[in-house]
Amino acid sequence: MVNVTTIKLGFRTKQDLDSFKEYKNESYDEVVSKLVYIAKHVDTDPELSEKTVAEIEAARKRIKAGDYYTEEEMAKFLGL
């Protein structure tokens, strides 16, 4: 089992994290990991960080437009 912890977030912070989700069921751990990755690399590889941010924004737009597959649809598509 992976070690986990609980942290308290303000309501506004939670809303801000929600806005970074690329898909509905994305965990907060995944969201925070992406943000940490970007923060760690913004100085050493700014182009990569800009690309990552652009990819996240593009994914958010696709999802808001309904252009995505559900887990069930992907499982059926992959024959799982």
Helices and strands as residue ranges (DSSP letters): H 11-19, H 28-41, H 46-64, H 71-78
